[in-house]
């Protein structure tokens, strides 16, 4: 199946401001692209690209004073299957984990494992290790937190989400990641696209989505504590220890987000014949 995805961000700066953006897809999805994937700005900004320590493809530029629109529009091929389920995937002993996975066992800015360790072992210590334990964590977080945009707070940690019992998708992901790490299961935070594909349309504006991956049976597996069930059409943009490592934009100065639009839709092959990186009708000014 084909998915057409992209975004249009409108940013305002009072003075020239350096910025780092994670607005590309992850390198492992590049081979699935059926069109170009180019970040376009209406002010022809010079951009430098690099890979960070987590393997994310990042872009850096200096926003000029005033308003700048940043957009991208692309078509990508997807297998159209729900998230892979591997119910017999094992949990590794820490001593057997690859060295580059160990960083996903420790606490981080938003995943304060030191405050959740006793809670996690009390909740999941008797659950069989491996896939059943991660699924139990997903089920718990899904039931424990109430979702709502009105609950969004950029500074909320996993422990605060556990206490307050509310949040948005990033809070669901942070709490699940932290609980997994408390149980010695490597877990990393993921951000990207997830459209209403294979489900009834949701009557809210499209947004980027956060989920997590757990390392089981020698592989990373996608889990989603917000939705709980396997979904179709995830397009990974960035992953890291938590949201601090995967921010869409990080400005080194005062920048306002004036406009924000995201689209993710299943499309037909006729979209392969259209020009690349044009604003879709619903994104046009």
C-alpha positions as CSV (number, residue, x, y, z in Angstrom):
1,X,0.0,0.0,0.0
2,X,1.0,3.6,-0.5
3,X,0.9,6.3,2.1
4,X,1.1,10.0,1.4
5,X,2.4,11.9,4.4
6,X,4.0,15.2,5.3
7,X,3.6,18.5,7.2
8,X,3.6,22.2,7.1
9,X,5.1,24.1,10.1
10,X,4.9,27.9,10.4
11,X,7.6,29.3,12.6
12,X,8.1,32.9,13.8
13,X,11.4,34.3,15.0
14,X,12.2,37.8,16.3
15,X,15.9,37.5,15.3
16,X,18.0,35.1,13.4
17,X,17.9,31.8,15.4
18,X,19.8,28.6,14.9
19,X,17.6,25.5,14.9
20,X,17.9,21.7,14.8
21,X,15.0,19.8,13.2
22,X,14.1,16.1,13.2
23,X,11.6,16.3,10.4
24,X,13.0,13.5,8.2
25,X,12.1,9.8,8.3
26,X,14.5,7.3,9.8
27,X,17.2,6.0,7.5
28,X,15.8,2.5,7.6
29,X,12.6,3.7,5.8
30,X,14.3,5.6,3.0
31,X,14.3,2.5,0.7
32,X,10.5,2.5,1.0
33,X,10.1,6.0,-0.5
34,X,8.3,6.2,-3.8
35,X,8.8,9.9,-4.3
36,X,11.4,12.4,-3.1
37,X,11.5,13.4,0.6
38,X,12.8,17.0,0.7
39,X,12.3,19.6,3.4
40,X,11.2,22.8,1.7
41,X,11.2,26.3,3.2
42,X,9.5,29.4,1.6
43,X,12.6,31.4,2.4
44,X,15.2,29.1,0.8
45,X,17.1,28.4,4.0
46,X,20.5,26.7,3.7
47,X,20.4,23.4,5.6
48,X,23.1,21.0,6.8
49,X,22.2,17.4,7.5
50,X,23.8,14.9,9.9
51,X,23.1,11.7,11.8
52,X,22.9,12.0,15.6
53,X,24.1,9.4,18.1
54,X,20.7,7.6,17.9
55,X,20.8,7.2,14.2
56,X,18.3,9.9,13.5
57,X,18.6,12.0,10.3
58,X,18.7,15.6,11.6
59,X,18.8,19.0,9.8
60,X,20.2,22.3,11.1
61,X,19.5,25.8,9.8
62,X,19.3,29.4,11.0
63,X,15.8,30.8,10.9
64,X,15.8,34.4,9.7
65,X,13.7,37.0,11.6
66,X,10.1,36.9,10.6
67,X,7.8,34.0,9.6
68,X,9.1,30.9,7.9
69,X,7.1,28.0,6.5
70,X,8.8,24.5,6.6
71,X,7.0,21.7,4.7
72,X,7.5,18.3,3.2
73,X,5.2,16.0,1.2
74,X,6.1,12.4,0.1
75,X,4.7,9.0,-0.8
76,X,6.1,5.9,0.9
77,X,5.3,2.2,0.4
78,X,4.1,0.2,3.4
79,X,3.4,-3.5,3.7
80,X,-0.1,-2.7,5.0
81,X,0.2,-5.1,7.9
82,X,-0.5,-4.3,11.6
83,X,2.4,-4.1,14.0
84,X,4.2,-7.4,14.1
85,X,3.3,-9.6,17.0
86,X,6.0,-12.0,18.4
87,X,4.3,-13.5,21.5
88,X,7.2,-15.8,22.1
89,X,10.0,-13.2,22.0
90,X,12.2,-13.6,25.0
91,X,13.6,-11.0,27.4
92,X,17.4,-11.1,27.4
93,X,19.5,-11.2,30.5
94,X,21.3,-7.8,30.8
95,X,24.7,-9.6,30.5
96,X,23.6,-10.8,27.0
97,X,22.4,-7.5,25.6
98,X,24.4,-5.7,22.8
99,X,26.4,-2.8,24.2
100,X,24.5,-0.2,22.0
101,X,21.2,-1.3,23.6
102,X,22.3,-0.7,27.2
103,X,21.6,3.0,27.1
104,X,17.9,2.1,26.8
105,X,17.9,0.5,30.3
106,X,18.7,3.5,32.3
107,X,16.7,6.6,33.4
108,X,16.5,9.7,31.3
109,X,15.1,13.2,31.3
110,X,11.4,12.2,31.1
111,X,11.7,8.5,32.1
112,X,12.5,8.8,35.8
113,X,13.0,5.1,36.5
114,X,14.4,5.7,40.1
115,X,10.9,6.8,41.2
116,X,9.1,4.0,39.4
117,X,11.2,0.9,40.1
118,X,9.4,-0.3,43.2
119,X,6.0,0.4,41.6
120,X,7.0,-1.6,38.5
121,X,8.2,-4.6,40.3
122,X,5.1,-4.6,42.5
123,X,2.9,-4.5,39.4
124,X,4.8,-6.8,37.0
125,X,7.2,-8.9,39.0
126,X,5.0,-11.9,38.8
127,X,4.2,-11.5,35.1
128,X,6.2,-13.9,32.8
129,X,9.3,-12.2,31.3
130,X,9.4,-11.3,27.7
131,X,6.5,-10.4,25.4
132,X,3.8,-11.1,28.1
133,X,5.5,-8.6,30.5
134,X,5.7,-5.8,27.9
135,X,2.1,-6.4,26.9
136,X,1.1,-6.2,30.6
137,X,2.8,-2.9,30.8
138,X,1.1,-1.6,27.7
139,X,-2.3,-2.8,29.1
140,X,-1.7,-1.1,32.4
141,X,-0.6,2.2,31.0
142,X,-3.5,2.3,28.5
143,X,-6.0,1.7,31.4
144,X,-4.2,3.9,34.0
145,X,-3.9,7.1,31.9
146,X,-6.8,9.2,30.5
147,X,-5.9,10.7,27.1
148,X,-6.7,14.3,26.1
149,X,-5.1,17.2,24.4
150,X,-6.1,19.4,27.3
151,X,-3.7,17.4,29.5
152,X,-0.7,18.2,27.4
153,X,2.3,19.5,29.3
154,X,5.8,19.5,27.9
155,X,7.5,19.0,31.2
156,X,5.6,16.0,32.5
157,X,7.7,13.0,33.4
158,X,6.7,9.4,33.5
159,X,6.3,9.4,37.3
160,X,4.2,12.5,37.1
161,X,2.0,10.9,34.5
162,X,1.7,7.8,36.7
163,X,0.6,10.1,39.6
164,X,-1.7,12.4,37.6
165,X,-3.2,9.6,35.5
166,X,-3.6,11.9,32.5
167,X,-1.6,12.7,29.4
168,X,-1.1,12.7,25.6
169,X,0.6,10.1,23.5
170,X,4.1,11.1,24.6
171,X,3.1,10.6,28.3
172,X,1.7,7.1,27.5
173,X,5.0,6.3,25.7
174,X,7.2,7.7,28.5
175,X,5.4,5.8,31.2
176,X,5.6,2.5,29.3
177,X,9.2,3.0,28.5
178,X,10.1,3.8,32.1
179,X,8.2,0.8,33.4
180,X,10.0,-1.5,30.9
181,X,13.4,-0.2,31.9
182,X,12.6,-0.8,35.5
183,X,12.0,-4.4,34.6
184,X,15.4,-4.6,32.8
185,X,13.7,-4.5,29.3
186,X,15.4,-2.1,26.9
187,X,12.9,0.4,25.6
188,X,13.2,3.4,23.4
189,X,10.9,6.3,22.6
190,X,9.7,6.7,19.0
191,X,8.0,9.5,17.1
192,X,6.5,9.6,13.6
193,X,3.4,9.4,11.5
194,X,0.4,7.2,12.3
195,X,-2.7,7.9,10.2
196,X,-6.2,6.6,10.6
197,X,-5.6,3.6,8.3
198,X,-7.5,0.4,9.0
199,X,-9.7,2.1,11.6
200,X,-12.7,4.4,11.6
201,X,-11.6,8.0,10.9
202,X,-11.0,10.1,14.1
203,X,-12.6,13.5,14.0
204,X,-9.6,15.4,15.3
205,X,-6.8,17.2,13.5
206,X,-3.9,14.9,12.4
207,X,-0.8,15.1,14.4
208,X,2.5,13.4,14.8
209,X,2.4,10.4,17.2
210,X,4.6,8.8,19.9
211,X,4.9,5.1,20.7
212,X,7.8,3.0,21.9
213,X,9.9,0.0,20.9
214,X,11.0,-2.8,23.3
215,X,14.1,-5.0,22.6
216,X,13.0,-8.6,22.8
217,X,14.3,-11.7,21.0
218,X,17.2,-9.8,19.5
219,X,14.9,-7.2,17.7
220,X,13.1,-4.0,18.3
221,X,9.3,-4.4,18.4
222,X,6.7,-1.6,18.2
223,X,4.2,-1.2,21.0
224,X,1.6,1.6,21.5
225,X,0.3,2.2,25.0
226,X,-2.0,5.0,23.7
227,X,-3.9,2.7,21.3
228,X,-3.1,-0.6,22.8
229,X,-3.8,-2.6,19.7
230,X,-1.6,-3.2,16.6
231,X,-1.9,-0.5,14.0
232,X,-1.2,-0.1,10.3
233,X,1.1,2.4,8.6
234,X,3.6,3.6,11.2
235,X,6.3,5.8,9.6
236,X,9.2,6.2,12.0
237,X,10.9,9.6,12.1
238,X,13.1,9.5,15.2
239,X,13.9,7.4,18.3
240,X,15.9,8.0,21.4
241,X,15.8,7.7,25.2
242,X,12.7,10.0,25.5
243,X,11.1,13.0,23.9
244,X,14.1,15.2,24.6
245,X,16.1,13.2,22.1
246,X,13.4,13.3,19.4
247,X,12.1,16.9,19.4
248,X,10.7,18.0,16.0
249,X,12.5,21.3,16.4
250,X,15.0,22.6,18.9
251,X,15.6,26.4,18.6
252,X,18.5,28.1,20.3
253,X,16.5,31.3,20.9
254,X,13.0,32.5,20.9
255,X,10.8,30.8,18.2
256,X,7.0,30.6,18.1
257,X,5.1,27.8,16.5
258,X,2.4,29.7,14.6
259,X,0.9,27.0,12.4
260,X,1.1,23.2,12.5
261,X,-0.5,20.8,10.0
262,X,0.2,17.1,9.4
263,X,-1.3,14.7,6.8
264,X,-1.0,10.9,6.6
265,X,-3.4,9.1,4.2
266,X,-3.5,5.9,2.2
267,X,-3.5,6.8,-1.5
268,X,-3.5,5.2,-5.0
269,X,-0.7,5.1,-7.6
270,X,-2.0,8.2,-9.3
271,X,-0.2,10.2,-6.6
272,X,3.1,8.9,-7.9
273,X,2.6,11.1,-11.0
274,X,2.2,14.3,-9.1
275,X,5.0,16.8,-8.5
276,X,6.9,16.3,-5.3
277,X,6.7,18.6,-2.2
278,X,3.8,20.6,-3.3
279,X,1.3,21.8,-0.6
280,X,-1.7,19.5,-0.7
281,X,-5.1,21.2,-1.0
282,X,-5.9,21.1,2.7
283,X,-2.5,22.6,3.4
284,X,-2.7,25.4,0.9
285,X,-2.9,29.0,2.2
